[in-house]
Amino acid sequence: MVSKQERTPRAHPEVTPKDASTVILIRDVAVDAAPSGIEVFLLRRVQGMAFAGGMTVFPGGGVDPSDALAEVGWAGPPVEWWAERFSTDPALAKALVCAAVRETFEECGVLLAGRSVDTVVEDTSQYAQARVRLEKRELSFSDFLERENLVLRADLLRPWANWITPIGEGRRYDTRFFVAAAPNGQIADGLTSEAEAVTWQSPAAALAHWQGGGSILLPPTWSQLDALSSFGSVAEVLAAEPEIPVILPTLITDEEPIRVEFPGQDGYYEAGPHPWSLRD
């Protein structure tokens, strides 16, 4: 018989969270040419990855040092506005926005940038080689934008949420969530080394798929899908101005099953136990 001590993952000393950006891409589902709900873009991460392997997530990743140093053409609210919304300083706010746009391009080929402050690239296939180099960190995002004469469209993003990985995890992230409408003409794909599969689903369908055991959702992903399920159109989402409290779930390791506690968690656990394991 396996003892409780053997079943319980090793708790880590407190690890400083790394700043990260996640983008929830959304699009309207039209019936008779009128919006009747939204869909979100989701990817299932490759099994065996150090963080969230095999789990269904939104595109995103850690802030790269080059994001903080990026000198880019910028359209939209100034970094001071982003800093206020995310309760941080302007330097980090700029890095978070740059990381959000960069990671979205790397992970699903959607590029929130254009030739001018009021245009958006319609076809990103011409940047396929640069996308690979960006993912491999052979090319900085600012160099890419400058070379292609592109302006970063920060105005296409909206601040949405802020979650921090629980104390006790071996890898921790202070993640700011953004929402953005998928640009017309661009195709979100799964051509990244980090994804096994990708899909567009309504928030309700994604939650039903998870509830039926078809996917694994971490609490932050589940919480965003739950919140978005109440919106009827992309326009409604983009017009929302949600409060953005810092949410730091509590990891409970001295009980079986291991779980996390977080605001609004009841619906998460009503569907039954969900795997939550510490990473080394």
Sine and cosine of phi, psi and omega as CSV:
sin_phi,cos_phi,sin_psi,cos_psi,sin_omega,cos_omega
0.00,0.00,0.67,-0.74,0.01,-1.00
-0.99,0.12,0.77,-0.63,-0.02,-1.00
-0.97,0.25,0.34,-0.94,0.04,-1.00
-0.87,0.50,-0.61,0.80,-0.01,-1.00
-0.89,0.46,-0.61,0.79,0.01,-1.00
-0.95,0.32,-0.49,0.87,-0.02,-1.00
-0.98,0.18,-0.44,0.90,-0.10,-0.99
-0.99,0.10,0.85,-0.53,0.01,-1.00
-0.88,0.48,0.48,-0.88,0.02,-1.00
-0.93,0.37,0.78,-0.63,0.06,-1.00
-0.98,0.19,0.64,-0.77,-0.01,-1.00
-0.99,-0.10,0.47,-0.88,0.17,-0.99
-0.89,0.45,0.29,-0.96,-0.06,-1.00
-0.87,0.49,0.80,-0.60,0.00,-1.00
-0.95,-0.31,0.70,-0.71,0.03,-1.00
-0.93,0.36,0.81,-0.59,-0.02,-1.00
-0.92,0.39,0.60,-0.80,0.10,-1.00
-1.00,-0.03,0.66,-0.75,0.04,-1.00
-0.92,0.40,0.64,-0.77,-0.03,-1.00
-0.54,-0.84,0.37,-0.93,0.05,-1.00
-0.80,-0.61,0.66,-0.75,0.06,-1.00
-0.76,-0.65,0.68,-0.73,-0.02,-1.00
-0.89,-0.46,0.82,-0.57,0.07,-1.00
-1.00,-0.06,0.98,-0.22,0.04,-1.00
-0.98,0.18,0.73,-0.69,-0.03,-1.00
-0.76,-0.65,0.41,-0.91,0.10,-0.99
-0.51,-0.86,0.42,-0.91,0.02,-1.00
-0.97,0.22,0.58,-0.82,0.21,-0.98
-0.98,-0.21,0.90,-0.43,-0.11,-0.99
-0.98,-0.19,0.69,-0.72,0.15,-0.99
-0.81,-0.59,0.84,-0.54,-0.07,-1.00
0.81,0.59,0.65,0.76,0.09,-1.00
0.93,0.37,0.21,0.98,0.03,-1.00
-0.86,-0.51,0.65,-0.76,0.02,-1.00
-0.86,0.51,0.71,-0.70,0.04,-1.00
-0.73,-0.69,0.47,0.88,-0.01,-1.00
0.66,-0.75,0.04,-1.00,-0.01,-1.00
-0.82,-0.57,0.31,-0.95,0.17,-0.99
-0.84,-0.55,0.46,-0.89,0.04,-1.00
-0.87,-0.50,0.48,-0.88,0.01,-1.00
-1.00,-0.04,0.80,-0.60,-0.04,-1.00
-0.78,-0.63,0.54,-0.84,0.10,-0.99
-0.76,-0.65,0.57,-0.82,0.07,-1.00
-0.99,-0.14,0.87,-0.50,-0.07,-1.00
-0.94,0.34,0.49,-0.87,-0.02,-1.00
-0.87,0.49,0.69,-0.72,0.06,-1.00
-0.87,0.50,0.59,-0.81,0.07,-1.00
1.00,0.01,-0.06,1.00,0.06,-1.00
-0.92,0.40,0.48,-0.88,-0.10,-1.00
-0.89,0.46,-0.49,0.87,0.00,-1.00
-0.76,-0.65,0.80,-0.60,0.09,-1.00
0.86,0.51,0.53,0.85,0.06,-1.00
-0.88,0.48,0.72,-0.70,0.01,-1.00
0.98,0.20,-0.03,1.00,-0.05,-1.00
-0.99,-0.10,0.42,-0.91,0.01,-1.00
-1.00,-0.02,0.80,-0.60,-0.14,-0.99
-0.62,-0.78,0.09,-1.00,0.18,-0.98
-1.00,-0.04,0.34,-0.94,0.07,-1.00
-0.87,0.49,0.61,-0.79,0.04,-1.00
0.28,-0.96,0.05,-1.00,0.01,-1.00
0.08,-1.00,-0.05,-1.00,-0.07,-1.00
-0.95,0.33,0.47,-0.88,0.09,-1.00
-0.93,0.36,0.76,-0.65,0.03,-1.00
-1.00,-0.04,0.54,-0.84,0.04,-1.00
-0.79,0.61,-0.54,0.84,-0.01,-1.00
-0.93,0.37,-0.39,0.92,0.01,-1.00
-0.91,0.41,-0.59,0.80,-0.01,-1.00
-0.95,0.31,-0.42,0.91,-0.05,-1.00
-0.99,-0.14,-0.02,1.00,-0.12,-0.99
-0.88,0.47,0.76,-0.65,0.13,-0.99
-0.94,-0.34,0.98,-0.18,-0.13,-0.99
-0.77,-0.63,0.44,-0.90,0.20,-0.98
-0.91,0.41,0.67,-0.74,-0.21,-0.98
-0.74,-0.67,0.82,-0.58,0.09,-1.00
-0.87,-0.49,0.79,-0.62,0.04,-1.00
0.84,-0.55,-0.20,-0.98,-0.04,-1.00
-0.82,0.57,0.62,-0.79,0.01,-1.00
-0.92,0.39,0.27,-0.96,-0.05,-1.00
-0.87,0.49,-0.48,0.88,0.02,-1.00
-0.89,0.46,-0.59,0.81,0.04,-1.00
-0.91,0.42,-0.70,0.71,0.03,-1.00
-0.90,0.44,-0.63,0.78,0.01,-1.00
-0.88,0.48,-0.66,0.75,0.01,-1.00
-0.92,0.40,-0.68,0.73,-0.04,-1.00
-0.92,0.40,-0.57,0.82,-0.02,-1.00
-0.98,-0.19,0.15,0.99,0.06,-1.00
0.80,0.60,0.80,0.61,0.02,-1.00
-0.62,-0.78,-0.16,-0.99,0.00,-1.00
-1.00,-0.09,0.35,-0.94,-0.07,-1.00
-0.85,0.52,-0.61,0.79,-0.02,-1.00
-0.88,0.47,-0.71,0.70,0.02,-1.00
-0.94,0.34,-0.61,0.79,0.02,-1.00
-0.85,0.53,-0.69,0.73,0.03,-1.00
-0.88,0.47,-0.70,0.71,0.00,-1.00
-0.89,0.46,-0.63,0.78,0.00,-1.00
-0.91,0.42,-0.69,0.73,0.01,-1.00
-0.91,0.40,-0.70,0.71,0.03,-1.00
-0.88,0.48,-0.67,0.75,0.02,-1.00
-0.90,0.44,-0.62,0.78,0.01,-1.00
-0.87,0.49,-0.73,0.68,-0.02,-1.00
-0.94,0.35,-0.68,0.73,0.00,-1.00
-0.89,0.46,-0.76,0.65,-0.04,-1.00
-0.90,0.43,-0.60,0.80,0.02,-1.00
-0.90,0.44,-0.66,0.76,0.04,-1.00
-0.92,0.40,-0.71,0.70,-0.02,-1.00
-0.88,0.47,-0.69,0.72,-0.18,-0.98
-1.00,0.06,-0.44,0.90,-0.01,-1.00
-0.62,-0.79,0.13,0.99,0.11,-0.99
0.97,0.22,0.13,0.99,0.04,-1.00
-1.00,-0.04,0.81,-0.58,-0.10,-1.00
-0.88,-0.48,0.92,-0.39,0.00,-1.00
-1.00,0.03,0.94,0.34,-0.03,-1.00
-0.41,-0.91,0.33,-0.94,-0.01,-1.00
-0.46,-0.89,0.10,-0.99,0.00,-1.00
-0.95,0.31,-0.31,0.95,0.01,-1.00
-0.56,-0.83,0.04,-1.00,-0.07,-1.00
-0.94,0.34,-0.20,0.98,-0.02,-1.00
-0.81,-0.59,0.36,0.93,0.08,-1.00
-0.79,-0.61,0.34,-0.94,0.04,-1.00
-0.74,-0.67,0.63,-0.78,0.07,-1.00
-0.84,0.55,0.72,-0.69,-0.01,-1.00
-1.00,-0.08,-0.48,0.87,-0.03,-1.00
-0.72,-0.70,0.91,-0.41,-0.05,-1.00
-1.00,-0.07,0.00,1.00,-0.03,-1.00
-0.88,0.48,-0.45,0.89,0.01,-1.00
-0.92,0.39,-0.26,0.97,-0.01,-1.00
-0.96,-0.28,0.33,0.94,-0.09,-1.00
-0.86,0.51,-0.69,0.73,-0.02,-1.00
-0.92,0.40,-0.66,0.75,0.04,-1.00
-0.90,0.43,-0.59,0.81,0.02,-1.00
-0.87,0.50,-0.69,0.73,0.03,-1.00
-0.89,0.45,-0.67,0.74,0.00,-1.00
-0.92,0.39,-0.58,0.82,0.06,-1.00
-0.90,0.44,-0.71,0.70,-0.02,-1.00
-0.90,0.45,-0.56,0.83,0.01,-1.00
-0.99,0.11,-0.01,1.00,-0.03,-1.00
0.89,0.47,0.53,0.85,0.10,-0.99
-1.00,-0.02,-0.17,0.99,-0.04,-1.00
-0.60,-0.80,0.71,-0.70,0.05,-1.00
-0.99,0.12,0.44,-0.90,-0.03,-1.00
-0.92,0.40,-0.63,0.77,0.00,-1.00
-0.91,0.41,-0.62,0.79,0.04,-1.00
-0.91,0.42,-0.63,0.78,0.04,-1.00
-0.88,0.47,-0.75,0.66,-0.02,-1.00
-0.90,0.44,-0.66,0.75,0.00,-1.00
-0.91,0.42,-0.69,0.72,-0.02,-1.00
-0.89,0.45,-0.59,0.80,-0.03,-1.00
-1.00,-0.05,0.05,1.00,0.01,-1.00
0.84,0.55,0.77,0.64,-0.05,-1.00
-0.92,-0.39,0.55,-0.84,0.04,-1.00
-0.97,-0.26,0.75,-0.66,0.05,-1.00
-0.95,0.31,0.82,-0.58,-0.06,-1.00
-0.99,-0.11,0.97,0.25,0.03,-1.00
-0.89,0.46,-0.41,0.91,-0.01,-1.00
-0.94,0.34,-0.19,0.98,0.04,-1.00
-1.00,0.07,-0.13,0.99,0.03,-1.00
-0.98,-0.19,0.44,-0.90,0.14,-0.99
-0.74,-0.67,0.67,-0.74,0.09,-1.00
-0.93,0.36,0.62,-0.79,-0.13,-0.99
-0.75,-0.67,-0.72,0.70,-0.08,-1.00
-0.32,-0.95,0.19,-0.98,0.01,-1.00
-0.57,-0.82,0.93,-0.36,0.00,-1.00
-0.84,-0.54,0.60,-0.80,0.06,-1.00
-0.89,-0.46,0.72,-0.70,0.05,-1.00
-0.85,0.53,0.67,-0.75,-0.06,-1.00
-0.85,0.53,0.51,-0.86,0.16,-0.99
-0.89,0.45,0.72,-0.70,-0.05,-1.00
0.90,-0.44,-0.35,0.94,0.07,-1.00
-0.98,0.19,0.55,-0.84,0.02,-1.00
-0.96,0.27,-0.45,0.89,0.09,-1.00
-0.85,-0.53,0.80,-0.60,-0.07,-1.00
-0.77,-0.64,0.59,-0.81,-0.01,-1.00
-0.72,-0.69,0.65,-0.76,0.17,-0.99
-0.99,-0.17,0.99,-0.10,-0.20,-0.98
-0.98,-0.22,0.82,-0.58,0.13,-0.99
-0.99,-0.14,0.80,-0.61,0.00,-1.00
-1.00,-0.09,0.68,-0.73,0.09,-1.00
-0.87,-0.50,0.37,-0.93,0.22,-0.98
-0.88,-0.48,0.50,-0.87,0.02,-1.00
-0.41,-0.91,0.63,-0.78,0.09,-1.00
-0.97,0.22,0.70,-0.71,0.06,-1.00
-0.89,0.45,0.82,-0.58,-0.04,-1.00
-0.90,0.44,0.60,-0.80,0.05,-1.00
-0.86,0.52,0.70,-0.71,0.05,-1.00
1.00,-0.02,-0.39,0.92,0.01,-1.00
-1.00,0.06,0.57,-0.82,-0.04,-1.00
-0.91,-0.41,0.87,-0.49,0.08,-1.00
-0.98,0.22,0.75,-0.66,-0.08,-1.00
-0.75,-0.66,-0.09,-1.00,0.02,-1.00
-0.89,-0.46,0.46,0.89,-0.05,-1.00
-0.99,0.13,0.91,0.42,0.04,-1.00
-0.62,-0.78,0.48,-0.88,-0.01,-1.00
-0.94,0.33,-0.18,0.98,-0.10,-1.00
-0.99,-0.11,-0.11,0.99,-0.10,-0.99
-0.89,-0.45,0.71,-0.70,0.14,-0.99
-1.00,0.04,-0.55,0.83,-0.03,-1.00
-0.37,-0.93,0.43,-0.90,0.05,-1.00
-0.70,-0.71,0.36,-0.93,0.00,-1.00
-0.32,-0.95,0.39,-0.92,0.23,-0.97
-0.97,-0.24,0.77,-0.64,0.04,-1.00
-0.59,-0.81,0.48,-0.88,0.18,-0.98
-0.93,0.37,0.47,-0.88,0.05,-1.00
-0.81,0.58,-0.65,0.76,-0.01,-1.00
-0.90,0.44,-0.66,0.75,0.00,-1.00
-0.92,0.39,-0.63,0.78,0.03,-1.00
-0.90,0.43,-0.64,0.77,0.03,-1.00
-0.93,0.37,-0.63,0.78,0.03,-1.00
-0.91,0.41,-0.64,0.77,0.03,-1.00
-0.88,0.47,-0.69,0.73,0.05,-1.00
-0.90,0.44,-0.70,0.72,-0.04,-1.00
-0.90,0.45,-0.50,0.87,0.03,-1.00
-0.99,0.10,0.09,1.00,0.04,-1.00
1.00,0.04,0.18,0.98,-0.05,-1.00
-0.99,0.11,-0.18,0.98,-0.01,-1.00
-0.43,-0.90,0.22,-0.98,0.07,-1.00
-0.88,-0.47,0.85,-0.53,0.01,-1.00
-0.90,-0.45,0.82,-0.58,0.15,-0.99
-0.95,0.31,0.39,-0.92,-0.04,-1.00
-0.77,0.64,-0.68,0.73,0.00,-1.00
-0.88,0.47,-0.65,0.76,0.01,-1.00
-0.92,0.40,-0.72,0.69,0.02,-1.00
-0.86,0.51,-0.68,0.73,-0.05,-1.00
-0.89,0.45,-0.66,0.75,0.00,-1.00
-0.93,0.37,-0.65,0.76,0.04,-1.00
-0.89,0.45,-0.65,0.76,0.02,-1.00
-0.88,0.47,-0.69,0.72,0.00,-1.00
-0.91,0.41,-0.67,0.75,-0.05,-1.00
-0.95,0.31,-0.32,0.95,-0.03,-1.00
-0.92,0.40,-0.24,0.97,-0.01,-1.00
-1.00,-0.02,-0.05,1.00,-0.03,-1.00
-0.99,-0.12,0.62,-0.79,-0.05,-1.00
-0.99,-0.14,-0.19,0.98,-0.03,-1.00
-0.37,-0.93,0.31,-0.95,0.08,-1.00
-0.87,0.49,-0.65,0.76,-0.01,-1.00
-0.85,0.52,-0.64,0.77,0.03,-1.00
-0.90,0.44,-0.67,0.75,0.00,-1.00
-0.90,0.44,-0.73,0.68,-0.06,-1.00
-0.92,0.38,-0.41,0.91,0.01,-1.00
-0.99,0.10,-0.25,0.97,-0.03,-1.00
-0.94,0.34,0.52,-0.85,0.06,-1.00
-0.77,-0.63,0.96,0.28,-0.10,-0.99
-0.93,0.37,0.51,-0.86,0.21,-0.98
-0.91,0.41,0.56,-0.83,-0.06,-1.00
-0.82,-0.57,0.96,0.26,0.08,-1.00
-0.95,0.30,0.43,-0.90,0.09,-1.00
-0.99,0.16,0.86,-0.51,-0.04,-1.00
-0.96,-0.28,0.89,-0.46,0.03,-1.00
-0.88,-0.48,0.99,-0.11,0.02,-1.00
-0.89,0.46,0.38,-0.93,0.04,-1.00
-0.96,-0.27,0.81,-0.59,0.01,-1.00
-1.00,0.06,0.84,-0.55,-0.01,-1.00
-0.96,-0.27,0.95,-0.33,-0.06,-1.00
-0.94,-0.34,-0.12,0.99,-0.07,-1.00
-0.99,-0.10,0.24,0.97,0.06,-1.00
-0.75,-0.66,0.31,-0.95,0.07,-1.00
-0.90,-0.43,0.76,-0.66,-0.08,1.00
-0.98,0.21,0.35,-0.94,0.10,-1.00
-0.88,0.47,0.63,-0.78,-0.05,-1.00
-0.48,-0.88,0.08,-1.00,0.14,-0.99
-0.84,-0.54,0.49,-0.87,0.09,-1.00
-0.92,-0.39,0.73,-0.69,-0.05,-1.00
-0.44,-0.90,0.34,-0.94,0.00,-1.00
-0.86,0.51,0.71,-0.70,0.02,-1.00
0.96,0.29,0.47,0.88,-0.12,-0.99
-0.98,0.18,-0.23,0.97,-0.14,-0.99
-0.81,0.58,-0.74,0.68,-0.02,-1.00
-0.89,0.45,-0.49,0.87,0.00,-1.00
-0.91,0.41,-0.68,0.74,-0.06,-1.00
-1.00,0.01,-0.24,0.97,0.08,-1.00
-0.89,0.46,-0.44,0.90,-0.02,-1.00
-0.99,0.14,-0.02,1.00,0.02,-1.00
0.93,-0.38,0.02,-1.00,-0.03,-1.00
-0.93,0.38,0.50,-0.86,0.00,-1.00
-0.72,-0.70,0.66,-0.75,-0.07,-1.00
-0.92,0.39,0.70,-0.72,0.06,-1.00
-0.55,-0.83,0.96,-0.27,-0.07,-1.00
-0.86,-0.52,0.58,-0.81,0.04,-1.00
-0.95,0.30,0.53,-0.85,0.05,-1.00
-0.97,-0.23,0.60,-0.80,0.08,-1.00
-0.99,0.15,0.00,0.00,0.00,0.00
